[in-house]
Amino acid sequence: MPNSAKSRMIELVHVSRSFRRADGQVVKAVDDISLLVGEGEFVCLVGPSGCGKSTLLQMVAGLLDPSHGQIAVAGKEISGPGRERGMVFQKDSVFPWMRVIDNVEYGLRCRGIPAARRRDIARLYLERVGLAHVERAWPRELSGGMLKRVAIATVFANGGSVLLLDEPFGALDYVTRHQLQSVLLDLWDEGGAAARRTVLFVTHDVDEALALADRILVFHSGRQVDDLSVTTERPRTTDSLLLPEMVGIKHALLAHLGLERRPAPMQAVAGGKAGS
Ligand SMILES: Nc1ncnc2c1ncn2[C@@H]1O[C@H](COP(=O)(O)OP(=O)(O)OP(=O)(O)O)[C@@H](O)[C@H]1O
């Protein structure tokens, strides 16, 4: 559960969402989820394909209505998208008809931020994601990893206090994915603990969740089946991933995903049997 000292940023109360498929079958994508995410928490959502992670994220984004239940962000019930919530999708979240810097500025322009100010903000975040040299480029001229950097710069430039990231790095190669995890964590942590945005991050990748999260929520068949705290200090290196806490959580996650029979007892891990 979130640190009780932190204020509640995202709150779901008995949230469900069903879909009727074209063949008439009703699918319960999200089934009675109640959860609290504290301000500044980095929460990863993990679970097998089809367990409802994206549906949950889209409801928090205000892009889908729940069939039942309430969702509140910063204490207010949501009724659609809001600028305090920024989203990055697995597929590109970049407008192909705008130059890189215009993409990053777009949300600020919509909010009426003066041109000079929004250009400064856009340049700051392009610099932070390592793309200052391509601010005048068109998206078609960039690699997949660079486009993700643009999307990350955009979502931070917009200044939302809640970031909703749906497998943003899923399609990237190993090296680029690791680089972007660092970029994301640096931006998230840049103002220190008090300034952190609240993040919901969907991933299929257990190691990505271990590298990033304060807390990992595990879903199965639309239900939340576990809530694991990760207290290991950041940055989490290859060696951190071998710490008993991390190995224990990894076993638990793999068991939830059906890749191991059951979580290894923590004593066995601490006794040096990790991975055996
Ligand atoms: N628009 C829709 N119409 C009908 N069924 C849908 C719709 N969107 C999602 N579903 C169904 O809801 C369930 C949950 O889907 P969702 O995309 O949320 O899962 P997920 O955990 O994000 O999956 P993945 O990891 O594969 O992206 C699935 O059975 C899916 O087929």
The ligand as an SDF file (V2000), in Angstrom:
LIG
                    3D

 31 33  0  0  0  0  0  0  0  0999 V2000
  -12.7220   -2.5650  -27.1450 N   0  0  0  0  0  0  0  0  0  0  0  0
  -12.8160   -3.8380  -26.7350 C   0  0  0  0  0  0  0  0  0  0  0  0
  -13.8130   -4.6320  -27.1560 N   0  0  0  0  0  0  0  0  0  0  0  0
  -13.9240   -5.9050  -26.7240 C   0  0  0  0  0  0  0  0  0  0  0  0
  -13.0620   -6.4820  -25.8670 N   0  0  0  0  0  0  0  0  0  0  0  0
  -12.0430   -5.7310  -25.4250 C   0  0  0  0  0  0  0  0  0  0  0  0
  -11.8570   -4.3870  -25.8220 C   0  0  0  0  0  0  0  0  0  0  0  0
  -10.7450   -3.9020  -25.2000 N   0  0  0  0  0  0  0  0  0  0  0  0
  -10.2650   -4.9030  -24.4530 C   0  0  0  0  0  0  0  0  0  0  0  0
  -11.0320   -6.0030  -24.5830 N   0  0  0  0  0  0  0  0  0  0  0  0
  -10.8430   -7.2860  -23.9000 C   0  0  0  0  0  0  0  0  0  0  0  0
  -10.6020   -7.0170  -22.5330 O   0  0  0  0  0  0  0  0  0  0  0  0
   -9.6160   -7.9030  -22.0050 C   0  0  0  0  0  0  0  0  0  0  0  0
   -8.5010   -7.0570  -21.3850 C   0  0  0  0  0  0  0  0  0  0  0  0
   -7.8260   -6.3660  -22.4290 O   0  0  0  0  0  0  0  0  0  0  0  0
   -6.5970   -5.3960  -22.1220 P   0  0  0  0  0  0  0  0  0  0  0  0
   -6.1470   -4.8430  -23.4240 O   0  0  0  0  0  0  0  0  0  0  0  0
   -6.9710   -4.4540  -21.0480 O   0  0  0  0  0  0  0  0  0  0  0  0
   -5.5270   -6.4220  -21.5320 O   0  0  0  0  0  0  0  0  0  0  0  0
   -3.9710   -6.2340  -21.2850 P   0  0  0  0  0  0  0  0  0  0  0  0
   -3.6870   -6.8600  -19.9640 O   0  0  0  0  0  0  0  0  0  0  0  0
   -3.5950   -4.8170  -21.4520 O   0  0  0  0  0  0  0  0  0  0  0  0
   -3.3730   -7.1170  -22.4620 O   0  0  0  0  0  0  0  0  0  0  0  0
   -1.9640   -6.9970  -23.2120 P   0  0  0  0  0  0  0  0  0  0  0  0
   -0.9200   -7.1930  -22.1590 O   0  0  0  0  0  0  0  0  0  0  0  0
   -1.9940   -8.1210  -24.2100 O   0  0  0  0  0  0  0  0  0  0  0  0
   -1.8870   -5.6400  -23.8540 O   0  0  0  0  0  0  0  0  0  0  0  0
   -9.1770   -8.7900  -23.1590 C   0  0  0  0  0  0  0  0  0  0  0  0
   -9.9210   -9.9950  -23.0880 O   0  0  0  0  0  0  0  0  0  0  0  0
   -9.5870   -8.0180  -24.3920 C   0  0  0  0  0  0  0  0  0  0  0  0
   -9.9100   -8.8830  -25.4720 O   0  0  0  0  0  0  0  0  0  0  0  0
  1  2  1  0
  2  3  1  0
  2  7  2  0
  3  4  2  0
  4  5  1  0
  5  6  2  0
  6  7  1  0
  6 10  1  0
  7  8  1  0
  8  9  2  0
  9 10  1  0
 10 11  1  0
 11 12  1  0
 11 30  1  0
 12 13  1  0
 13 14  1  0
 13 28  1  0
 14 15  1  0
 15 16  1  0
 16 17  2  0
 16 18  1  0
 16 19  1  0
 19 20  1  0
 20 21  2  0
 20 22  1  0
 20 23  1  0
 23 24  1  0
 24 25  2  0
 24 26  1  0
 24 27  1  0
 28 29  1  0
 28 30  1  0
 30 31  1  0
M  END
$$$$
